[in-house]
Amino acid sequence: MPRTYNLKKPPIDKNRLQKICKRVIDESNEDRELALETHRFFRQLLDENPQDASAKSLMVECLKVAQTSKRSITKIVELLIKLDTAQNSSESIDTNSLYSQLDTLTD
């Protein structure tokens, strides 16, 4: 007769989740810096040739990437605060939805 396997610890504890979030935040910061650096490059190209339409559109795309990475960091911090609040309070918030939101940010 097979026995049911009971976990001794949760598969994703608070420390592991914070470590994952830190890695995602670091990667988002790196993406933001690269996007802003690329934006400056296209800005120089645009200063040399103001009629360059491709440089204009690529410059705008770089700003979008920089803004998206900043929003991702904000969402991660917000989710960590919600998770900490849920763990500290007596109310039970569905933490699976928090994990799924973190998964969508990492994709």
Buried (B, 14 or more C-beta within 10 A) or exposed (E): EEEEEEEEEEEEEEEEBEEBBEEBBEBBEEBBEBBBEBBEBBBEBBEEEEEBEEBBEBBEBBBEBBEBBBEBBEBBEEBBEBBEEBEEEEEEEEBEEBEEBBEEBEE
